[in-house]
Amino acid sequence: MADTCGQVLLGSGLTVLSHPLMYIKVLIQVGHEPLPPILGRNLFGRQVYQLPGLFAYAKHIIKIDGKVGLFKGLGPRLCAGTIGTIVHSRVVQVVASQQKAVEGSLQHVVNETTKEMIARSCATIVTHPFHVITLRCMVQFIGRETKYSGVFDSIITVYREEGILGFFAGLIPRLLGDVLSLWICNLLAHLINTYTIDDSMSHTGEIKNCSQAVTGFFASMLTYPFVLVSNLMAVNNCGLAGGLPPYASVYPTWVDCWRHLSREGNMSRGNSLFFRKLPAGKMYAIDQKRFF
């Protein structure tokens, strides 16, 4: 119990600190670009037009809503984090591996990954309604709506307009992305640790932890399109400007959203908050100017 409380407190602190980053990322994911491109230099020193990065976007939000505006949607996100941590901890305790395997073996990795997959999936399903509300609170910045103003009021609004299914908009791609990322990360880390790292080497533990972090980063990059599609479906056609044209088409299913983004070449939109390349032929809804 004490461990769970510690995890909740630590997770809540990290959530508060990282919230402005997620807020800006979500607005970019839905296609909100209120600032015109600027002439900058890429990694190779070549002059190119770039979309403003994290800090310029944050200044724009602060100019409109003040510093407090960077924390829109924090309440439901904290609820999701707290409940998710508790559910994950409980499920891990209940789902114990029946088959005992040698630590470090492939079977041990499969057993532990399966247990973690079940725990994460349960936590994701239980907390997804709060995730949906968080995203919609954030996206309200685009159209200056106040439709989702609190956790309980937002729950009533979603249920009244969309029913139970409204709370689980975008759940399937989110689950798929989480599961794929977990398996890719753990299996790649196991292969690296088994076939490239000699146990006789010094600092073996630190090297293995580093390989786990690297494979985790690689897996998150690889499965990012699932995150993007999930977030877009969570706000799609929900009555907010950010979920309607010109920011997004109305998608019947998440597969249609995936196909549309793939055709446009926007599967990585919002993945980077720095050195943001200007898409060719992009029409901006704010100034209605076309940049090539």
Helices and strands as residue ranges (DSSP letters): H 2-29, E 38-41, E 47-51, H 54-65, G 67-71, H 74-94, H 106-143, H 151-162, G 164-168, H 171-195, H 204-222, H 224-235, G 241-243, H 254-264, E 276-277, E 282-283, E 290-291
